[in-house]
């Protein structure tokens, strides 16, 4: 899976990028057909508190899956987004397996 990163209003360090790549690699084990992943990291400045937003867009054959999460840390926001994508991938995989069984 090809992964691209975009950070808005800051520069992401290598430690954060490797953390996110490690989490995304686990999605490959669930669904082998992932073409690429686009990760957008944003800082939201609402008053005194700076929230971190992680948005992940996965391209799979015939579809795009999107998950976005806001948290106090990018790591926590990434974990929440990956969990949401895991559920979406399992749902897509289940539908495709059901369609395959129905065509026989």
ABEGO torsion letter per residue (X at the ends): XBBBBBBBGBBBBAAAAAAAAAAAAAAAAABAABABBBBBBBBBBBEABBBBBBBBBBBBBGBBBBBBBBBABAAAAAAAAAAAAAAAAAAAAAAAAAAAAAAX
